[in-house]
Amino acid sequence: MRSIRKLLALFALLMTVGLSAYALTTAELAAALNGMDVVSYFKESGPVKGQPAFRRDFDGGRYLFANAQNQAAFVADPDRYLPQFSGLCATGISLGKVFKGDPDTWKIVDGKLYLYHSGPVRAKGDADPNTIARAHQNWAARK
């Protein structure tokens, strides 16, 4: 009887571990940038929502694109389009702090996409011409 209980307990443990591993491997990735098409930030019309039909999983995130052309552009050169500082707020990084970037509060500087926590935080960063340079120095020091 004791052997049967041990066997059942072992079976239950293995099932729990197995199901947990299955759940971890089948979980859906969250859409990066709240589903905004990262390539569209660089277009004259500005950012637009991406479509699930045009998606690409990259570096732990799921990127959605408005069309196949934007998806292909990203696949060809993702570093060209990805937001700086892993999408964290540029002003925050320049101050040595970590704030989540808002995909609706952004700007392109020297061909690079920067996100900001909010409009007022972006305005604070824009008021200091050294914000972006300082953010890059702080980001490099974090690594």
Secondary structure by P-SEA (a helix, b strand, c coil): caaaaaaaaaaaaaaaaaaaaaaaaaccccccccccccccccccccbbbbbcccccccccbbbbbccaaaaaaaaacccccccccccccaaaaaacbbbbbbccbbbbcccbbbbcccaaaaaaaaaccaaaaaaaaaaaaac
